[in-house]
Every structure is written in C-alpha cells, then in structure tokens.
Amino acid sequence: MSHQEHVETYRAALEAATGELDNLFEEARRLRNRMEQIDSAITALKPLLASTMEGQPVSQPMSTGYAQDMSTDAVPMKQQIDAALGLVFA
C-alpha cells in the first residue's frame, strides 16, 4: 500500500468516526432535553406525591383520563403538568 492509500484509508476512518461522534452528540442533546422535561414534570408532581405519601387527601382530584376529566379543580394541576412537559394545546 502506498502512502496515499494509507492517507485515504485514515481519512475515511476519521470521517466515519466523526459522523458517529456527531450522532452521539445529537443523541446526548436530545436526552438532556428529555431529562429536563422529566425533571420539570417531577417538580410539578411533587406536591401531589407529597400529600399522597403523608396520607393527606389530595387537594386536586386526579384525572381518570387525559381529556375526559376537565373539572375546574383538575384544570390547574393539568395545566401545570402540561406546562412542565412543554405541551401546548389550542
């Protein structure tokens, strides 16, 4: 193998590795964004979980279905969760 062939082989390997690294960075960015969404949802749900764990009645009724239970008491908690997850509905 000539020097030029070695250079081309290494260049191709470097390009392949760089492409894979770019994919890994993109996946890491996507996972960080998802982790932030989950952290926001956990923060929004902490009051509900804390009151449930202490055996106290929950001040906001739990919804039986995502769009079914839209009582006025359930709307604020649902809006907090949607906002924490970055969900926007018209």
PyMOL commands that set and color helices and strands:
alter all, ss='L'
color gray80, all
select helices_A, chain A and resi 3-53+74-85
alter helices_A, ss='H'
color red, helices_A
deselect
rebuild
show_as cartoon
